[in-house]
């Protein structure tokens, strides 16, 4: 019966997919756990109980009843002035420092705020999308002209209006809705023929039309003959329909003061043409020709964006242009403004500073949902990912733009993308994987790696997505993904240190949406309060260990009660001066009367739910290790019974802990035992006498007390 000692130094691989439980051959097995519930992985390797949340605001119901859909975004006016935008039914409520500062009317009803798919997964709507530049946010929705939101002279002054778009492109959708096009007309004039320095009979010249050059044309004194000569020369060009060029002189006798009108009709009609140019071939003097485009040709069609055809679904500012993409009628097309302008979409020329219009050339029809300005301009669609290669070192222009398809994973409509350490992370279509699109310098192409492979069971079709970036060199980036089942997947990533850890959070309610404003994380949560479903906006708070809470850690005078108006007739978990108190029920008005007065601080809210009710009821956070698998002299340990005879925990600032359902004592003798909150323990705790033989050899560490706890690592001695 060998006794082995195993050391687990970290949990940087996060919670392990149950389908990987036999993969003890990979290094991630020894850096992971079977369950990591209501905890957060630290980039240093340890795990701590998750933070609680403070109540901010109750989302108004839709008139007539029902909860409104909520979409939340960050607005950064300056480095020290940031706001939380909460879109709900026909309204935008704006928060500053946790308080409502303004509410403005929007055209977006509750049903239009979030992406909508058919039961087969076909895209109906991508919901809201935003981009920001300085003091302006532009809001995109396929059913509405883009709106621009601006802050005025104070936190409380905000305006919203239709974005002033100019020179919208024209497109022929091929049905009876479009307006007729316009035939082009250009005029040619030979100034004062016969005068010194001008044209005389016998001079020759050529005309050019869009890089095609005519044969030599002889100048003639008779206007009718001259018109016939010009018409014949133009009709002989390779780039025109011969029957669609007509040249008529304003007079018929001589060319003095004659204007020759060139009309583009029939096969050459209803389109813009480049202006005619000329070249003198043989002349006695130095004559000139005046050529004017009097009527610019217009293709048949209608505005590419409208209430009928749809409006852009997404946009971003990049290289001095506003880029937009994807409408209902043209889901796979990209447009940009002219260089240096954010409103002028004039793309009638291919000059470098003109606007751009480009459509993907693929067998399928990808629907663009997100544009992201990264190493390149990246476009994410429901079917594939694209990028514009010229944006890496050169400005993108109408002449060099190429939409290059790179990978074919597809993004989940309605979710944003984020850049982390050079990789662009996005949720794959159907919400079953989190992928990073990263440029491979060796292959000179993008790859879309599955970063959620070790915990694919925690990707439960997210309905929201937000990133809290690290604020120091030893911190990590945290991604928050509220799932369709109301849980929250939290992803800790530090790519340079191979930290990729997913955990699962649960609350007494349903996580609905998430946003990050600088380093503060905001949640939209649906809770059943007093028998009624209500939606709250809450902010994550590292200092408390309950949800939807009210708290104060600097009371000026003793406090005997507190009113939680948002939590009437609700069981309230609370702490007074650091002591966890027995839960009590609030009154119908939300009044909570403490058993004793709080002298310095209090925190009162909703207790976390049981995370392992079938195994150890009462635990509000839990870590369950993976089965112990070791290589024995006579073979693998799989299928052999084992017992943990000694467990060693390395803890940090932990006040309460249970191991396999048994409470661990941290109380020590000393001079100050009374009237003090439970001490926080930092150090090593040895536990002996764990009973029971089984085929797994697992440990469950957790707590049923709402206090903070951090497990840095553990070791166990195992008999097999």
N, C-alpha and C positions, 0 to 999 in steps of 0.2 A: 504494500500500500504506500506508494511514493507520496511525499509531501513536496509541493512546489510552491514557490513564491513568485507571484506575478505583479508587475508594476504598471499602473496606468497613469501616464503623466499628463494627458490632455484629452480633450474632446473636440479637436479641431475638424474632425470629419462629420460631426453632428449626428443626427438621428439616422440610423441605417435602415434602408429599405428591407422589409421582411424577405424579399426575394433574394437578398444577398447574404442571408444568415449562414450559409455554408462557405462563404468566401473568406475563410480565415487565412487564405494564401496571399491576400493583398494587404498592404501596410495600413490602409484606411480602417480595416477591421479593428485594429488595436487602438485607434484614435476616435472611436465612435461609441454610440450607445444604442440600445434597442428602443428606448423611449427617452425623449427630452421634452417634457411637457411643462409649459408655463415657466420656462427658464430661458436664459439667453447665454450664448457661448461668448466668452471673452477671447479677444485675439491672442492673449497670452496662453490660452489653453484651458482655463478653468470654466466653470459654469456657475451662474448665480440665478437666484429666483428673479422672476421678471418684475419690472416696475409696475406700479399701479397707475391710475389715471384720475385727473380732476375733471369735474363737471364744468362745462363752459356755457352751454346753451341748448335749449330744446328747439328742434326744427319744427316750424309750424306745419300743421296738417294741410292737405289739399282742401280747398273749399268744397264742402259736401262730404268730407271725411276721407280718410286714407292717408298713409305715410307718403311723403314725397321722396323721390329719388334724390340723392345728394352727390354732387361732384365737387371736390375741393382742389384748389391750386394755390401755389405760392405767388405773391406779387412782391417784388423787391424794388422799392422806389429809390433807395440809396443803401449804402453799406450799413447804416444804422436805422433805417426805416423800412420794415418789412410788414407784410400783411397776409392774413389768411383769407382767401376768397372761398365762400361757400355758396355754390349755385344750388338752388332748390326751386320749387315750382314757381315759375314766372318772376323769380327774384334772385338777387345776389346780395348776400349779407357779408359785410367786410369786418374782419376782426383785426385789432391792433393790441398787442400785449395782453391777449386773452379777453378783451372786452369788445363789444360791438361798437363800431364807430360810424357805420353808415349802412343803409339798405337802399338799393336801387332796383328799378323794374327792368326785367329782361323779357325777351320774347320766347324763352325756352321753357316749355311745359315739362312737368315731371317725366313724362314718357319719352321725351326727346333728349334727356341729359346723358343717358348711358347707351352703349352700343346695343343694337337689337339684331338678332339672327333668327332665321327660320329654324324649325325643328330639324331640318336637314343640315343646318350649319351655314346656309347661304346668308350673305350679308344684306341686311336691310338698312341699317344706319350705324355709323361709328360713334354717334354721340358728340360730345364737346371735345374740342382740341384747342390749345392756346399756344401763343408765342408772345414774347415780350422783348421790347427794346426801350431802354431808359424808362420814361414815365408812362409808356403806352403798352397796353396789352391788347392783342387782337384775338378775338374769339371766333372759331370756325365751327360751322355746322352745315351739313349738306342741304338743309332745308331753308337756310336763312343767309342773306347777304352778310358777310363778315361784319362783326361789331367791334368797335374800338372803345376801350375803357381807359379813362385818364383820371389821374388824381389832380385835384386843384391845389389851392394854396394852403390847405390844412388837411389833417387826417379825416375830417368829416365831409370834405367836398370832393365828390366824384361825379363824372359824367359818362354816359354811354350813348353812342350814336353809330349810324351806318358808316362803314369805312368808305372813304371817298376814292373809289376805284376809277381810273381813267383808261380809255382806249382798250376796252375789253376785246379780246380776239373774236373773230367771226368764224362760225363753223356751219357747214351744210350737213344737217342731220338727216337729210334725205326724205323729209315728209312735207306735208302741206303747210306746216307752221312757219317755215322759213320765209324771209323776205327776198325779193328778186335782187340779183346782183346788178352791177353797173358796168357798162362798157367803157373802156378807156378811150380818151381822145387826146391827141397831141397836135400841136401846130408848128409849122416850119415857115420861117420868113427869111427872105434874102434882102437885107437892107439896101435900099436905094440902088438897084442894079444900074450899071452904066456909069455911075459916078466914079471918080478917081478913088482907088483903094478898095473897090468892091467888085462884084461879079460882072463878067462880060461873056458874051456868047463864045462858046468853045472851051470855057473852063470846065474842069472835071473834079469830082469829089466822090466820096463814099459815105454811106450811112451805116451805123452799127446799132443793133438791137440786142441787148443782153448777150454780148460777146459774139454775136454772129454778124459778119460784115458783108455788105452788098458788093456787087461789081461796080465798076466806075459808072458814074452818072454824069451826062453832059448837060451843062447849063444851056437853057434855051430861052429865047426872048418871049415865046408864046406861052402864056400861063397854062392853057389846056394841055399843050404838048409836055410842058414841064411836069404837070401833075401825073400824066400818063407814064413818063419816064420813072418818076419816084415810085409810083404804085407797082410797076413791073419789077423794079429792083427789090422792093420790100417783099413782094409776093414770092420771089425766088429764094428767100431765106429758108434755111432748113428748120428753123424753130417756129415757123408760123404755118397756119392753115391758109393756103393761097386765096381761098374765097372769103377770108375774114379780114382782109386788108383793103380799105378803100381810101383813095387820096383825091380830094376835090379842092380846086382853086377857088378863091373868092371872086376872081375875075376870069374872063376867058380869053382876053386879047393879048395882054403882055404881062410880064412879071413885075412891073412897077407897082409897088404897094400891094402885091398879091400875098395872101396868107393861104398856105396849103394845109388843109385839115386832114390829118391821118386818123381814121376811125378803125378801131379794132372790134370786129363783129363776128357773128357765127361761131366758128370753132375757137376764135381768139377772144371772144367776148367774155364779160363777167369775170374778169380777173385783173389784178394789177400787173402792169408791165414796167420794166425799167425804161427810163427816159432815153429817147434816141440821141445819138451823138454823131459827130461828123469828122471827116478828115479830108483836107484839101489834097488833091493829087497833082493837078497841073493847072496853074493859074498865072495870069499875067501880073496880077497885083497881090495883095494880101487880104482877101475878102473874109467875111465871117457869116455864120448862119445863126439865127435866133431860134431855139427850140424850147417850147414850153409845154408842160403837161397841163392841159386845161381842165380835164376831167379824169380823176384818178379812178382806175378800174377797181371794182369791188366784187369779190366772189359772192355767189348766192349763199345765203345762210342767215344766221341769227347770232346774237350774243352767246358765246360759249357758256356763260353763267347766267342763270335766271331762276326764278321760282319754278319755272316749268322744267328746265334742264338740270337744275341743281347747282349748288355752290361748292367751292373748295372745302374738302374735309379736313385739311391740315395745312400748316405753313410754318416757315422758319425764316429768320433773317440770316443771310450768308453773303459775304463778299459784296456788301453794299447794295444788295437786292433783297426783295421779299419774294420768296419761293412758295408756291402753293401747288397742291396736287389733289387729284381724285375728286370727281363729281359723280352723281348718279348716272349721268349719260356718258361721261368719259372717265371711267374709274382709273384708267391706266395712263393718264396724261399729266404732264408737269408743265407749269408755267412760271415765269419770273418777270419781275418788273425790269425796267431799264436800269443800267448801272447808275448809282447815285440817286435813285428815286425809289420810294416805297409805295407809290400809287400808280405809276404810269406803266401799263402792260403792253405798250406799243411794240409789236413784233413784226411789223410790215417789212423791215429790212433785215439783212443779215450782218449789219455793221456791229462791231464789237460791243458798243454801248447800248444796243437795242434789246428789247425784251426777248424772251426765249419761250418756245413752245416745243415740247418733245413728247413722243408717245412710245411706249415700249413695243418692241418688235418681237413678240413671242407667240407661241401657239395658243397659250391660254390668255385670259384677260385678268391680270392681277389688279386688285383694287387697292390703291395706295391709301394707307391709314396714317402713317407717320413719316415726317421728314426730319432728319437729324443732321446737324452740322458737326461732324466729327473730323477725323483725318481727311475724309472725303465728304462730299454731300451724299448722305445715305438715305435711301427710300425703302420703307418697309411696307409690304403689301400682304394681303391675306394668302398669297400663293408663293411668294418668293421675296428675296432681298436684292436690292440694286444699289449701285453707287455710280458716281460720275468721276472717272479717273482723273480728268484734267484738273480737278480742284485741289489736288495734293500740292502742286507747285505753281500752277498757272491759274489765272482767272478763267472761269467758265464763260464762254461766249456762244452766240448763236452758231458760230462756225465750227466749234470744236466739241460741242456737247455730245456725249454718248451715254445712254443709259445702259450700263453693263449689269447683266444678271450675274449674281455671284453664288448664292445658295438658294435652295428651294424648300425652306422650312415654313415660312409664313408666320405672321404675327397675329396675336389675338386682338381683334378689333376693339378699340376703345381704351387700350392701355398704352402708356408712354414707354419710352426707352430711356436708358441712362448709361452714361459713360463711366466706367470704373477701371482705372489703371490702363487706359488705352483700349479697352474692350467695350463694345456697346452691348449691353444686356437687354434682352427682350423676352417676353413670354410667348412661347410658340402657340400657333393656332390650336384651338381646343383646350389650351391651358394645362397641358400635361407635362410641360418641360420649361425650364428656364435656360436660355441659351445665351452665349456670348459670341458676338460677331467680331472677330479680331483679324487684322491684316497679317498675313504670313509673308515676310520679306523674301524668303527663299522662293516661294511659288508666285509671288506678286499677285496674290489673290486673297480673298476673305474666306475664313472658315467660320462655321457656326457650331461651336462645341456645346455639348449638353453639360452644364455645370450643376444640374440637379439630379444627375444620374444616381448618386448614392442615396438620395432621399426622394425618389420620384413619387412615392406614395403621399408625400406632403404637398405636392402640386395638385391642388384640388380645384382646378378651374378658377383661378383668381378673378375677382371682379374689380380690383384696384391694385395699384402698384406705386410705391414711393421709395426713395433712397435718402437715408441720412448719411452724409459723408463723414469720414473720420475728421476729427478736429486736432489730432496730434499724431506724431510719428509712430506711437505705439498703440494707436486706436485702430479700429476696423470700420469698414463701411457696412451699414446694416440696411437690408432691404425688407420692406414690409409688404406682404401680399395677402390681403383679406380674401378668403376663399368663398365660393358660392355656398358652402355649408355653414358659414358663419364663424369658422375658425380663422386664425391668422398664422400664416407661415412666415417665420422670421429667418432671414438668411444673413449670416455673418461671413464676410469675405475680406481677405487680405491676400491678394494674389501673390505678392512678393514672398510671403511666408507660407504659402500652400494652406491657407485657412479657408475652408469652404464648408460651413456648418449650418445646417437647417434645423430649426426647432419648431414646435407647434404651440401656439397660445390659444387658450380658451377663456371665455368670460361668460358670465350669466347673461347671455344675450347673443347677438349676432354682429360680428364685425362687418361693416358695410362699405366703408371707403377709408382712405388714408391719404394724408398729405404731410410733407415736411417743409417747415419754414425755418431756414437756417439749420439749427440743431434741435428744434422742437418738433415732436411727432404728434399729429392730430388724428383722431379717429372719429368716424361716424359709426354709431353703435345703435342697434335696435334692441330695446329691452322691454320686457313685460313688467309694467309697473302698475300695481293696484288693479290687475286684471286687464290692462289695456296696453297695446303695443305703442311704444313711443320711441322716437329717434332723437338721440343726443349727440352733440359734439363734445368730445372730451380730449384732453391733452395728456400725454404720457408724463409722469412725474416720478423721477428716480427716488424721491424722498419718502414716498408712501407705498403701502402694500395692499391697498384696496382699490376698487374701481368706482368710477362715477362719483368721486368723493368731493367733500369739502374739507379743507384743512387749514390750519394756522399754526405756525411754529414759533410765533412771537406774540403771545397774548399780553396785553397790557394790564389785565386784571383777571382774577379767577372767573371761569366760565362754567355755569351750571347746566346749560343746555344749548342746543343749536338747532336751527330750523333748516331742514333739507326739503325745500318746497317741491323739488323735482322727484323726491322719493317718498311719497305718502304710503302709509301702511306697508312698509318694507322692512325686512330684517336687516339691521344695520350692524356691521362689524366696525368697531372703533377702538382707537388707542388714545389714552390720556397720559400725557407726559412720558410717553414711551412705554406705558403698560398696556398690554392687550386686555381689553375688558370683555366680559360676556356679551354676546350679541343681544340686542334689544330691538323691538319693533317700533318704528316711528308712528306717530299719530296720523290721522287723516289729513292733517295740514303739513305733515313732514317734521313735526317737532320730535326731537330726540333729547330726553332728559337724562343726564348722566347720573350714575349711582353716586358719584362724588364730583366735585368741581375740578376742572382742569386748571392747573396753576400756570403752566407755561405754553402747552401745546396740545393740539388734538388733531385727529384725522378720523373721519367717519365716512363710510361708503358701503359698497357691496362687496361681500367676500368672493374670492375666486371660487369657481366650481370644483368639484371633485374631478381629478384627472385620471385616476385609476380606480373607479368605483367597484369594479369586480374583483380587484386584487387586494387593495388596501383602501377601503372607504375612508374619506375624510382628508386625504392628502390634496393640497391645493397646488402643489408643484411636486414634480417627481423626476428622478433619473433612474432608469433601469439599465444596468450594464448588459452587454452582450454575453452570450454563453461563453464560458471559459473553454478555450480550445488550445491544447498544447501537444507537442510531439513527445511521446514517451519512448523509452528504449524498445518497447515491444510494439510500437506503432502509434497510431493516432488515438487521442483520448475520446473521440466521438463514439457515443454509445455506451460509455462507461460512467457509472455513478461517481459523483464527487460531492464533497462537503467543504464549505469554507470554514476553517477552524479559527482563523484570525483575520480581522479586517483593520486596516490602518487608513485613516482619512486625514488629508491635509486640508484644513479649513481656514477660511478668512472671514472675520467679522460675522460670525454666525451665532444667533441667539437661540435657535430651536431646530432640532433635527430628529428625524426618525430613520432607523435602518431596519428594513424588513418588518416594519410595523412596530418596532420597539423604540421608545423614546430614549434619546441620549442625554445624559445630564451634563450641564455645563456649570452648575452652581458650585462655588468654592467657598470655603470658610475664609473669613476675613473680618476686619473691623467695621465694615459698612455693608451690612446685609439687608437691613430694613429700609423701606421706602425708597428703593432704588429699582429701576427697570432691570429686567434680566440682562446679565452682562453679555457682550458680544465676544465670542471666543475666536482667537486666532492662534493656530498651532496645529499640533498633531494629536489625533484622538485614536487610541487603540481600543478595539472592541473584540472581546473573546466570548466564547460560549455560544456562537451561532449554531443552531441545531438544524438537522434535516439533511438527508441524502437525496439527490435527484440527478437527472441527466444533464442539467444546464449549468448550475453553479453561478447563479446570478444574484445581484444585490440591488435592492430598491432603496434609494436615498431620497428623502423628501420631508415634508412637514405639513401639519394640519393647523399651524399657528401662523398668523399673518405678520411675520417678521422677515427681515432680510437674512439671506444665507448665501454663502459662496463655497463651492467645493472646487479646490484647485487640482486635486489628484487623489489617487487611492492605490493601495496595494493589498493583496490578500495572500494568505497561505492556504493552500488547497490540498486536501487529501483525495486521492483518486484510487 
